[in-house]
Amino acid sequence: MIYFIVGFFFGGIIEMVLYSVVVSGRINNLEYQNKQMIFELEQKEKELATYRCMYASSYDGFEEMK
């Protein structure tokens, strides 16, 4: 009976350690993906701002020329 209790106790500890390793790996992977997506989003926002600045002046006064 004592072996069952000791096995149950150590089995629970080992299970918690393995679970924390797996979950921490998954969290790190998600954080890395999040950083990549934020970086890509910032790059697209910069490209959009550049595009708007480049082509904003070419249409200024277009309505007045009609």
DSSP file (Angstrom, degrees, kcal/mol; ACC not computed):
  #  RESIDUE AA STRUCTURE BP1 BP2  ACC     N-H-->O    O-->H-N    N-H-->O    O-->H-N    TCO  KAPPA ALPHA  PHI   PSI    X-CA   Y-CA   Z-CA
    1    1 A M     >        0   0    0      0, 0.0     4,-1.9     0, 0.0     5,-0.2   0.000 360.0 360.0 360.0 -38.0    0.0    0.0    0.0
    2    2 A I  H  >  +     0   0    0      1,-0.2     4,-2.7     2,-0.2     5,-0.2   0.866 360.0  54.9 -65.5 -34.2    2.8    2.4    0.8
    3    3 A Y  H  > S+     0   0    0      1,-0.2     4,-2.6     2,-0.2    -1,-0.2   0.864 106.1  52.4 -66.9 -34.0    4.3    1.8   -2.7
    4    4 A F  H  > S+     0   0    0      2,-0.2     4,-2.5     1,-0.2    -2,-0.2   0.930 111.7  44.9 -65.3 -44.8    1.0    2.8   -4.2
    5    5 A I  H  X S+     0   0    0     -4,-1.9     4,-2.3     2,-0.2    -2,-0.2   0.920 115.9  46.4 -66.5 -44.5    0.9    6.1   -2.3
    6    6 A V  H  X S+     0   0    0     -4,-2.7     4,-2.8     2,-0.2     5,-0.3   0.918 114.2  48.5 -64.7 -43.0    4.6    6.9   -3.0
    7    7 A G  H  X S+     0   0    0     -4,-2.6     4,-2.4    -5,-0.2    -2,-0.2   0.896 111.5  49.7 -62.8 -40.7    4.1    6.0   -6.7
    8    8 A F  H  X S+     0   0    0     -4,-2.5     4,-1.9    -5,-0.2    -1,-0.2   0.907 112.8  47.7 -63.7 -41.8    1.0    8.1   -6.9
    9    9 A F  H  X S+     0   0    0     -4,-2.3     4,-1.9     2,-0.2    -2,-0.2   0.953 116.8  40.6 -65.1 -51.8    2.8   11.0   -5.2
   10   10 A F  H  X S+     0   0    0     -4,-2.8     4,-2.6     1,-0.2     5,-0.2   0.845 112.7  56.2 -69.3 -32.4    5.9   10.9   -7.4
   11   11 A G  H  X S+     0   0    0     -4,-2.4     4,-2.3    -5,-0.3    -1,-0.2   0.898 107.4  49.3 -63.4 -39.8    3.8   10.2  -10.5
   12   12 A G  H  X S+     0   0    0     -4,-1.9     4,-2.1     2,-0.2    -2,-0.2   0.896 111.5  48.9 -65.5 -40.3    1.9   13.4   -9.8
   13   13 A I  H  X S+     0   0    0     -4,-1.9     4,-2.1     2,-0.2    -2,-0.2   0.936 112.8  46.8 -65.5 -45.8    5.1   15.4   -9.4
   14   14 A I  H  X S+     0   0    0     -4,-2.6     4,-2.6     1,-0.2     5,-0.2   0.896 111.1  52.8 -63.3 -40.1    6.5   14.0  -12.6
   15   15 A E  H  X S+     0   0    0     -4,-2.3     4,-2.4    -5,-0.2    -1,-0.2   0.903 108.9  49.1 -62.6 -41.3    3.3   14.6  -14.5
   16   16 A M  H  X S+     0   0    0     -4,-2.1     4,-2.3     2,-0.2    -1,-0.2   0.888 111.6  49.5 -66.2 -38.3    3.3   18.3  -13.4
   17   17 A V  H  X S+     0   0    0     -4,-2.1     4,-2.1     2,-0.2    -2,-0.2   0.943 113.3  45.5 -66.1 -47.3    6.9   18.8  -14.4
   18   18 A L  H  X S+     0   0    0     -4,-2.6     4,-2.4     1,-0.2    -2,-0.2   0.903 113.2  50.7 -62.8 -41.1    6.3   17.3  -17.9
   19   19 A Y  H  X S+     0   0    0     -4,-2.4     4,-2.8    -5,-0.2     5,-0.2   0.911 109.8  49.9 -63.1 -42.2    3.1   19.3  -18.3
   20   20 A S  H  X S+     0   0    0     -4,-2.3     4,-2.4     1,-0.2    -1,-0.2   0.870 110.4  50.7 -66.8 -34.9    4.8   22.5  -17.4
   21   21 A V  H  X S+     0   0    0     -4,-2.1     4,-1.9     2,-0.2    -2,-0.2   0.934 113.6  44.4 -65.6 -45.8    7.6   21.8  -19.9
   22   22 A V  H  X S+     0   0    0     -4,-2.4     4,-2.0     2,-0.2    -2,-0.2   0.928 116.3  46.1 -64.8 -45.4    5.2   21.1  -22.7
   23   23 A V  H  X S+     0   0    0     -4,-2.8     4,-2.6     1,-0.2    -1,-0.2   0.895 111.1  51.7 -67.4 -39.8    3.0   24.1  -21.9
   24   24 A S  H  X S+     0   0    0     -4,-2.4     4,-2.4    -5,-0.2    -1,-0.2   0.887 109.1  51.4 -66.0 -36.3    6.0   26.5  -21.5
   25   25 A G  H  X S+     0   0    0     -4,-1.9     4,-2.0     2,-0.2    -1,-0.2   0.912 111.3  47.5 -63.0 -41.8    7.3   25.3  -24.9
   26   26 A R  H  X S+     0   0    0     -4,-2.0     4,-2.4     2,-0.2    -2,-0.2   0.903 111.4  50.5 -66.0 -41.3    3.9   26.0  -26.5
   27   27 A I  H  X S+     0   0    0     -4,-2.6     4,-2.5     2,-0.2    -2,-0.2   0.914 109.9  50.3 -63.9 -42.7    3.7   29.5  -24.8
   28   28 A N  H  X S+     0   0    0     -4,-2.4     4,-2.1     1,-0.2    -1,-0.2   0.898 110.2  50.7 -62.0 -39.8    7.2   30.4  -26.1
   29   29 A N  H  X S+     0   0    0     -4,-2.0     4,-2.3     2,-0.2    -2,-0.2   0.916 111.2  47.7 -63.8 -43.3    6.2   29.3  -29.6
   30   30 A L  H  X S+     0   0    0     -4,-2.4     4,-2.3     1,-0.2    -2,-0.2   0.877 110.3  52.1 -66.5 -37.2    3.0   31.4  -29.4
   31   31 A E  H  X S+     0   0    0     -4,-2.5     4,-2.3     2,-0.2    -1,-0.2   0.903 109.8  49.5 -64.3 -40.4    4.9   34.5  -28.1
   32   32 A Y  H  X S+     0   0    0     -4,-2.1     4,-2.2     2,-0.2    -2,-0.2   0.923 111.7  48.0 -64.3 -44.3    7.4   34.1  -31.0
   33   33 A Q  H  X S+     0   0    0     -4,-2.3     4,-2.4     1,-0.2    -2,-0.2   0.891 110.8  52.3 -62.6 -38.7    4.6   33.9  -33.5
   34   34 A N  H  X S+     0   0    0     -4,-2.3     4,-2.4     2,-0.2    -2,-0.2   0.914 108.9  49.2 -63.3 -43.9    2.9   37.0  -31.9
   35   35 A K  H  X S+     0   0    0     -4,-2.3     4,-2.3     1,-0.2    -1,-0.2   0.894 111.1  50.5 -63.1 -39.8    6.2   39.0  -32.2
   36   36 A Q  H  X S+     0   0    0     -4,-2.2     4,-2.5     2,-0.2    -2,-0.2   0.923 111.6  47.4 -63.4 -43.7    6.5   38.0  -35.9
   37   37 A M  H  X S+     0   0    0     -4,-2.4     4,-2.5     2,-0.2    -2,-0.2   0.892 111.4  50.2 -66.6 -39.4    2.9   39.0  -36.6
   38   38 A I  H  X S+     0   0    0     -4,-2.4     4,-2.5     2,-0.2    -1,-0.2   0.913 111.2  49.6 -64.4 -41.7    3.3   42.4  -34.8
   39   39 A F  H  X S+     0   0    0     -4,-2.3     4,-2.2     2,-0.2    -2,-0.2   0.928 112.2  47.5 -62.4 -45.2    6.5   43.1  -36.7
   40   40 A E  H  X S+     0   0    0     -4,-2.5     4,-2.4     1,-0.2    -2,-0.2   0.896 111.3  51.6 -62.9 -39.7    4.8   42.2  -40.1
   41   41 A L  H  X S+     0   0    0     -4,-2.5     4,-2.3     2,-0.2    -2,-0.2   0.912 109.4  49.3 -63.2 -43.1    1.9   44.4  -39.1
   42   42 A E  H  X S+     0   0    0     -4,-2.5     4,-2.1     1,-0.2    -1,-0.2   0.889 110.6  51.2 -63.9 -38.3    4.1   47.4  -38.3
   43   43 A Q  H  X S+     0   0    0     -4,-2.2     4,-2.4     2,-0.2    -2,-0.2   0.918 110.5  48.2 -64.4 -42.8    5.9   46.9  -41.6
   44   44 A K  H  X S+     0   0    0     -4,-2.4     4,-2.5     1,-0.2    -2,-0.2   0.879 110.0  52.4 -65.7 -37.4    2.6   46.9  -43.6
   45   45 A E  H  X S+     0   0    0     -4,-2.3     4,-2.4     2,-0.2    -1,-0.2   0.902 110.1  48.4 -64.8 -39.8    1.5   50.0  -41.7
   46   46 A K  H  X S+     0   0    0     -4,-2.1     4,-2.4     2,-0.2    -2,-0.2   0.909 111.7  49.5 -64.8 -41.9    4.7   51.8  -42.7
   47   47 A E  H  X S+     0   0    0     -4,-2.4     4,-2.6     2,-0.2    -2,-0.2   0.901 111.1  49.7 -64.0 -39.9    4.3   50.7  -46.3
   48   48 A L  H  X S+     0   0    0     -4,-2.5     4,-2.7     2,-0.2    -2,-0.2   0.910 110.8  48.9 -65.2 -42.4    0.7   51.9  -46.3
   49   49 A A  H  X S+     0   0    0     -4,-2.4     4,-2.2     2,-0.2    -2,-0.2   0.906 112.3  49.0 -63.7 -40.6    1.8   55.3  -44.8
   50   50 A T  H  X S+     0   0    0     -4,-2.4     4,-2.3     2,-0.2    -2,-0.2   0.920 111.6  49.4 -63.2 -43.8    4.5   55.6  -47.5
   51   51 A Y  H  X S+     0   0    0     -4,-2.6     4,-2.2     1,-0.2    -2,-0.2   0.914 110.9  49.4 -61.7 -44.0    2.0   54.7  -50.2
   52   52 A R  H  X S+     0   0    0     -4,-2.7     4,-1.3     1,-0.2    -1,-0.2   0.900 112.2  48.1 -63.7 -39.8   -0.5   57.3  -49.0
   53   53 A C  H  X S+     0   0    0     -4,-2.2     4,-0.7     1,-0.2    -1,-0.2   0.885 111.9  49.9 -67.8 -38.1    2.2   60.0  -48.8
   54   54 A M  H  < S+     0   0    0     -4,-2.3     4,-0.2     1,-0.2    -2,-0.2   0.902 122.0  30.3 -67.4 -41.4    3.5   59.2  -52.3
   55   55 A Y  H  X S+     0   0    0     -4,-2.2     4,-0.6    -5,-0.2    -1,-0.2   0.450  98.9  82.4-102.8  -0.9    0.1   59.2  -54.0
   56   56 A A  H >< S+     0   0    0     -4,-1.3     3,-0.7     1,-0.2     4,-0.3   0.905  93.6  47.9 -69.3 -40.4   -1.7   61.8  -51.9
   57   57 A S  G >< S+     0   0    0     -4,-0.7     3,-0.7     1,-0.2    -1,-0.2   0.742 100.4  66.2 -74.9 -21.5   -0.3   64.8  -53.7
   58   58 A S  G 34 S+     0   0    0     -4,-0.2    -1,-0.2     1,-0.2    -2,-0.2   0.741 106.6  41.2 -74.0 -20.4   -1.0   63.4  -57.2
   59   59 A Y  G X< S+     0   0    0     -3,-0.7     3,-1.7    -4,-0.6     4,-0.3   0.357  82.9 123.8-106.2   4.7   -4.8   63.6  -56.7
   60   60 A D  T <  S+     0   0    0     -3,-0.7    -3,-0.0    -4,-0.3    -4,-0.0  -0.477  83.3   9.6 -66.7 129.4   -4.9   67.0  -55.0
   61   61 A G  T 3> S+     0   0    0     -2,-0.2     4,-0.8     1,-0.0     3,-0.3   0.567  86.4 128.8  81.2   8.4   -7.1   69.4  -56.8
   62   62 A F  T X4 S+     0   0    0     -3,-1.7     3,-0.7     1,-0.2     4,-0.4   0.883  71.5  53.3 -64.0 -37.9   -8.5   66.7  -59.1
   63   63 A E  G >4 S+     0   0    0     -4,-0.3     3,-0.8     1,-0.2    -1,-0.2   0.821 104.3  56.6 -67.3 -28.6  -12.1   67.7  -58.4
   64   64 A E  G 34 S+     0   0    0     -3,-0.3    -1,-0.2     1,-0.2    -2,-0.2   0.726  97.3  62.7 -75.6 -20.2  -11.4   71.3  -59.3
   65   65 A M  G <<        0   0    0     -4,-0.8    -1,-0.2    -3,-0.7    -2,-0.2   0.628 360.0 360.0 -80.8 -12.8  -10.1   70.4  -62.7
   66   66 A K    <         0   0    0     -3,-0.8    -1,-0.2    -4,-0.4    -2,-0.1   0.504 360.0 360.0 -63.1 360.0  -13.5   69.0  -63.9
